[in-house]
């Protein structure tokens, strides 16, 4: 499972203590072919159109509120969300996907 998760006390009003300290990298896959022109619409996330007419939105979000904002934009465009994945390794550089298997 990993991660240092502690329950949040609903009566704790110290918002700063309950906020994640570093941005987290997310990959959101949607059922639509979007190109890089949409990047600014999605808070500067990198858009990676895939051959199956889906798009991966990849980028760092500062907190859960920002993630919900990106998801709300996906909803507002009427796009179907296929997956939302958090990269627990943090905000390491993201490389474009490469074909699996060895080239011989």
C-alpha positions as CSV (number, residue, x, y, z in Angstrom):
1,X,0.0,0.0,0.0
2,X,2.7,2.5,1.0
3,X,2.3,6.1,1.8
4,X,2.1,7.9,5.1
5,X,-1.7,8.3,5.4
6,X,-3.3,9.4,8.6
7,X,-7.0,10.0,9.2
8,X,-8.1,13.6,9.1
9,X,-10.0,14.8,12.1
10,X,-13.2,16.5,10.8
11,X,-13.0,18.9,13.8
12,X,-9.4,19.9,13.0
13,X,-9.5,23.3,11.4
14,X,-5.8,23.6,10.7
15,X,-6.1,23.4,6.9
16,X,-2.3,23.8,6.3
17,X,-1.6,20.6,8.4
18,X,-4.2,18.7,6.5
19,X,-2.9,19.8,3.0
20,X,-0.5,17.6,1.1
21,X,3.0,19.0,1.2
22,X,4.2,18.4,-2.3
23,X,2.4,18.3,-5.7
24,X,1.4,14.8,-6.8
25,X,1.7,13.5,-10.4
26,X,-1.5,12.2,-11.9
27,X,-2.4,10.5,-15.1
28,X,-6.0,10.9,-16.2
29,X,-7.2,9.0,-19.3
30,X,-10.2,10.2,-21.1
31,X,-12.3,8.7,-24.0
32,X,-11.6,11.6,-26.5
33,X,-8.8,12.6,-28.8
34,X,-7.5,15.9,-27.5
35,X,-4.3,17.6,-28.7
36,X,-1.9,19.9,-26.9
37,X,-4.0,23.0,-27.6
38,X,-6.2,21.9,-24.7
39,X,-3.2,21.9,-22.3
40,X,-3.9,25.3,-20.8
41,X,-7.6,24.4,-20.3
42,X,-6.3,21.5,-18.1
43,X,-4.1,23.5,-15.8
44,X,-1.0,23.0,-17.9
45,X,-1.1,19.3,-17.9
46,X,0.6,17.5,-20.8
47,X,-1.9,15.9,-23.2
48,X,-0.8,12.7,-24.9
49,X,-3.2,11.6,-27.6
50,X,-3.2,7.8,-28.0
51,X,-3.9,5.6,-31.1
52,X,-7.1,4.2,-29.6
53,X,-8.7,7.7,-29.7
54,X,-8.2,8.3,-26.0
55,X,-6.0,10.9,-24.4
56,X,-3.7,10.8,-21.3
57,X,-3.5,14.0,-19.3
58,X,-0.3,13.9,-17.2
59,X,0.9,16.5,-14.7
60,X,1.4,17.6,-11.2
61,X,-1.4,18.9,-9.1
62,X,-0.8,20.8,-5.9
63,X,-3.6,19.3,-3.9
64,X,-6.9,17.5,-4.0
65,X,-8.8,20.6,-4.7
66,X,-6.8,21.2,-7.8
67,X,-7.4,17.5,-8.9
68,X,-11.1,18.0,-8.4
69,X,-10.9,21.1,-10.5
70,X,-9.3,19.2,-13.4
71,X,-11.9,16.4,-13.1
72,X,-14.6,19.1,-13.1
73,X,-13.2,20.4,-16.4
74,X,-13.3,16.9,-17.8
75,X,-16.9,16.6,-16.7
76,X,-17.8,20.1,-18.1
77,X,-16.5,19.0,-21.5
78,X,-18.7,15.9,-21.3
79,X,-15.7,13.6,-21.5
80,X,-15.8,10.0,-20.2
81,X,-13.1,9.3,-17.6
82,X,-11.4,5.9,-18.1
83,X,-8.8,6.0,-15.4
84,X,-7.3,8.3,-12.8
85,X,-3.9,7.1,-11.5
86,X,-1.7,8.8,-8.9
87,X,2.1,8.3,-9.4
88,X,3.2,7.5,-5.8
89,X,6.8,8.0,-6.9
90,X,6.1,11.7,-6.8
91,X,6.8,14.2,-9.6
92,X,9.5,12.3,-11.5
93,X,9.7,13.3,-15.2
94,X,7.1,11.7,-17.4
95,X,8.3,10.1,-20.6
96,X,5.9,9.3,-23.6
97,X,4.8,5.8,-23.6
98,X,7.0,3.3,-25.4
99,X,5.9,0.1,-27.1
100,X,6.2,-2.9,-24.8
101,X,8.4,-5.8,-25.6
102,X,11.9,-6.0,-27.1
103,X,12.7,-4.9,-30.6
104,X,14.7,-7.6,-32.4
